Amino acid sequence: MRTSNGFFGWKVVWVAFLVAVFAWGVAFYGPAVFLQTLHATRNWPISTISAAITVHFFFSAIVVTYLPEIHRRLGIAWATCAGSTLIGVGIIAWANSQEPWQLFPAAVLTGAGYAAMSAAAINAIVARWFDRDRPKALSLAFNGVGVGGLIFAPLWVFLISRLGFSLAAFIIAVGMVATLWPLAIRFLRSTPAECGLTPDGRVEPKNSQPLYATLARGELLRDRRFVTVSAAFALGLFAQIGLFTHLIVRLAPEFGANGAAGALSLTAICAMVGRTLVGWAIKDHDRRLAASANFLVQAIGVLLLSFGNGQVLLVLGCVLFGLGVGNLISLPALIAQTEFERGDVETVFALVTAINQAVFSLAPAVFGLLRDATASYVLPFSVAAAAFIGAAIIVAFGRFAVR
């Protein structure tokens, strides 16, 4: 489909961008603010709140495993609408919890909604419209992740300080649903095949056949290509989610609550820069080596956040860590594109995302327990740096599995 403004697929990418803005701004960056807010205002233990955040991500991982089936049954548009509604109801439940146990059913709601708007969902939205230009398209769509952090981290802090947690959550929930429902229904229901096109806007040959998955999940779990990608990014995202969940609490003594939220936004800006550079430069270069270098840059940044004293070193740590943040979401899809058949890519990426979330869902609780046990973030952040280094080695080693 071509419109007066060009290929319709680029309009779909911009909608995917907005889905990412809300999904990560509310359900990814939001929990870091929830942790700080609930600990400060209700004096609930960091480890307990972190455990609820773990449930949020773990339940999301379970749902993501079945996302291809959900998309086939509901369609991507209606799955996206349902996801935004579940997140909206869930954050209202988070904000109105009166006892710590009430955070856990709220986390189930937000986790289910986040799954329907996750990286696997963004990839599914974009992948059917793009093949040759997929790195650029995914880079643009996933930049919504950084914009979500840039906007929502300070917005959450501002609204909560002025209006309280309950009203802030209600306003954000309503705004998200009111924005995404009409866009999803208008732009996410069409496919290139329905328009007589192939990905990238080329005219589809009359005798072309639809693509089907050829690999079952069990086969993927025995495939060394899949295992090395999944293991590397599970480790990297374990470190990344643990860091994001606790970053505001870690930086608040140096920067104050507003300054710490600003540092989180700076990290999000760097994520957009790093993702854009990789998306435009990677082309036919080795995507596994790019991922390995990405992990090592993040490891250096995290070591600064762990051992650095003073605002300069901590800001530099945020910058280096942030430059690699966005690529941990987009690179698995780009590696899968080059190593698997087109019909298998959605299943591969959905399963990678599910395993990643199952692993990194433990990070908030683990980091919280380590912090409470040592009264410091040196140990948990050092664990994160080691995880990044391990991920760099694993993903590079996986190059031998595809030769």
N, C-alpha and C positions, 0 to 999 in steps of 0.2 A: 504494500500500500504506500503510495506516494501522495503527499498533500502539497498544497501551494508552498509549504515551508520545508519540503523535503521528505525524506524517508520517515515513515511513521514510527519505526523502531526507536528513533532518537527521542520521540515524545514519551515512549514507554520507559526509556532509560531515566528521563527526568522524574517520572512518577516513582520509579524504583529508588531514585535518589531521595525523594521525600519520605518514602516508606522507611528508608534507612535512617533519616534524620529523626523520625519519631521513635522507631524501634530502639535505636541505641541511646538517643537522648533521654528517653523515659525508662526503658527496661535494662539498659546496660550502664550508663553513667548515673542514672537515678539511684540505684542501690548504694552507691558510695555516699551520696547525700543522705539517704535514709539512715545509713549506719551512724553517721555523725549526728544527725538530728535526734534520732531515738535514744542514742547513748547520752547526749547532752541534756535533753529535755525530760527524759523519763528514767534516766540512770539505769537502763537495762544493760546487762553485760555485753561487751563487744562480741564475745564468743557466741552468745545466744543469737544475737542479731545476725552475725555472720553465718550461723547455721541455717537460718531462714533464707538467707541469700543463696546458700548452697542448694537448698531445696528448689529455689527459683530456677537456677541453672540446670540442676539435675533433671527436674521434671521436663524442662524444655528439651533436654537431650533425648528423652524417651519419645516425645512427640515428633521431634525432627526426624527420627528414624523412619517414621511412616509418612513423612511429608510428600513424597512422590504419589503415594496412594491417596492422600488427602487432596492433592491437586487434581488427580484424575477424577475423584468423586465430586468434589465441590467446584473445581475450577480455581485458578489462581486468584481471580478477582474476589470471589466470595470468601476464600480462605484468608485473604488479606483483610477483608472487612471484619471477619470473625476475630482475627488476631488483634486488631486495634480495639475492638470492643472488650475482649478479655483483659488486655493490658489496662484499659481504662477502669474497668470495674475492680481489677486487682489493686491498682495503686490507691484507689479510694479506700479499699479494705486495709492496705498497709497504713495509711494515714490515720484511720479511725480505730486502730487496734488499741484496746485498753489493757490487755494482758499479753505477755510475750508469746504465749502459745498461739494467739490469734494471727501472728505473722505467718505461720506455716500454711494455713489454707489460703491466705492472700498470695503467698509465694507460688502456690500451685496455679492460681489464676494467671498471674503475670508470666509464669514460666510457659504455660500453654500458649498464651498470646505471643510471647517473644518468639517461640518456635515458628509460628506462622508468618513472622516478619523477619526471620533470621537471615544469616548469610546464605544458607541453602535456598531460602525463598527468593532472595535478591538474585542469586545466580540463575534460578529457574525462570524468573521474569525476563532476565536479559538474554540468557543463552539461546532461547528459541528464536530470537531476532538477530543474533550476531554470531558469526564464526570467525572470519578473517579479522574483523575489527573488535573482537570480544575483549582483548586486553584494554583497549581504550574505553569501550562501553562499560566494562566492569569497574574500571578505575573511576569513571565519572559517577556511576551509581553508588559505589562504596565510599566516595567522598562525602556522601550524606552522613556516614558514620562520624567523620570528623566535625562536620557542621553541627550534628546533634550534640556532640560534646561541647563545642564552642558556644552554642546557644543555651543548652539546657542546664549545664552545670551551674553557671551563674544565675540562670533564671530560676532554678529550683531554690537556690539559697536566697535570692531576692524575695520571691513570693512567700516562702516559708517565714522569713523574718518579718515581712509586712502583714501577711494575712493569716499565718498559721499553716500547719501542715495539711489539715483537712481541706480547707478552701483552696489551697494551692494545687492539691492533687485533683480536686474536682474541676478546676479551670483547665488544667492541662489535659485531663481525660476528655472533656467535652471538645476542646479545641482539636485534639488528635482525631477523634471519631468524625467530627464535622468536616475535617479536611480530607481524610483518606477515603471515606466511603464514596463520595461522588467521583473522585479521581480513579479509584480502582474500577468502579463500574464502567466508567467511560473509556479507559485506556487499557485495562488489563484483560479484557474478555476476548480480544481478537488475537489470532495467530497469523504468522506469515502464510501458512498453507491455505487458510481461509481467504487470503487476499491474492492467491496465485503467485506467491513469492517464496524464495528461499531466504535463509539468513543473509544479512547485509543488503537486502533489497533487490537481489537479482531475480529475474523472472524464472519461475519454477518450470522445469521441463514437464511436458504432459504425461510422460510415463514414469515420473518420479514416485518413489514409494516412501511412506512414513518410516521414521527411524524407531526401532524398538531396542530395549535393553537386551543384551546378550549374556550378561554376567549376573548371577544371583549373588545375594549378600554373602552366603557361605563361601562362594568361590573367591570373592573379593578379600575375605578375611585370611585366605591362604595365598594371596598374591603379594609377592615381595614389593612390588611397586606401591600397592595400596598400603601395606603395613608400614613401610618406611615414611611415607607421607603422613599417614594418620598418627604414628607414634611421635614424629618430630613436631607436628603442629599441636598435638595434644599437650606435649611438654611445654611448648612455647606459650600456648594459650593458658595453661595452668598458671604459669608465672605472670602472664599479662593480666588475667582476671584478678588474681590475688593482689597484684599491685594496684590496679584501678580501684578495687573495693576499699582499700586501706590508704590510698594516696592522700586524700583530704585530711584524714586523721594524722597521717605521718607529717604532713607539711603545715598543719594548722599552728603548731607551736612557733614556727619560724615566720609564717606569713599571716596568721589570723585566718578566720573562716572564709572571708571574702577573698583574701589573697590566695589561699589554697585552692579555692574554686577557680580563680584566675589561672593558676598554674596548671590545673586540670584542663582548662580551655586551651592553654598554650600547647599542651601535649596533643590535644585534638587537632590544632592547626598544623603541627608538625606531622601528624599522621596523614593529613590531606596532602601536604607537600611530598612526603615520602611515597605515598601511593601514586600520586600523579607522575612523579619522575619515573617510577618503575613501570607504570602502565604505558607510558609513551616511549620508553627507552628499551624495554625488554625484547620486543620483536621476536627474532629467532634465536636469541641468546639462551644459554642454559638456565632454565628457570630454577633448577635445584641449587645451582651455585649462587644464584641471586638470593634464594631463601636462606642459604647458609650464611652469607654475608650479612643479611638482614638481622638474623638472630644474634650475631656477634656484636653488631652495633648496639643492639638493645642491651646485651649483657654489660657493655661498658657503661651505658647510661644508668643501669640499675645499681651497679657497684658505686657510682657516685651518689645515688639516692640512699644507698645503704650506709656508706661511710663518710659522705661529704658533710662538712659543717659550713654554715653560712649560706646566704641566699644565692650567691653566684654559682657555686658548685651544684646546688640543688636544682636551679633553673637549667643549667647545662645538662644535668641528668635527665630532667623532663624532656629536653629537646632531643637528646640522643635516643632515649626510650621511645619518644613519640614518633620519630622518623620511621621506625619499623612497625609501629602499631597497626596501621592500616593494611600493610602487606600480609599480615598473618591471616587476614580475612580473604583477600583476593588471590594470593599465590596458590593455595591448594586447588582452586578452580582452574587456574591457568596451567598448573602442572598436570592436572587430570585431562585437560583439553589436548595436551600433546602426547599423553601416554596411553589414553584409552579411546575406544571408538565413541563417535558422537552420541550414539544411542545410549551409552552407558554413563555418560558424564554426570547427568543429574543424579542417578543412583549413587555413583561414586562420591560425589560431593556431599549429598545428603547424609550418607553413612559416615564420611569423614567428620562432618559437622556434628553428628550425633555423638560419635565417640569422643570428639574433642570436648563437647559440652559435658558429657558424663565425667570426664577426667577433670576439667577445669571447674566443674561445679563444686568440687571438694576444696578448691583453693581458698575461698573466703573463710571457711571454717578452719582450715589448717593454719592459715596466716593469723587468724584471730586467736587460736589456741597458742601458737608460738609467741605471739605478742603478749598475751596475758601471762604466759609462763615466764617470760624474760623481761617484761615491762619495757621492751624496746623493739624496734623494727629492724635492727641489724641482722638478726638471725633469719627471719622470714624473707627479707629482701635478698640476703645472701643465697638462700635456697633458690630464689627466683633467678638470680644470675647464673647459678649452676645449671638450672633447667634450660636456660637459653643456650648455654654452651653445649649441653648434651643434644639439644635439638639441632644445632648447627652441624654437629658430627653425623647424626643419624640421617638427615636429609641429604647431605653430601654423599654419604656411603650408599644411599639408595640409587645413585647414578649407575652403579654396577648392575642393579637389578633390571635395567632397561636396555642393556647392551647384549 
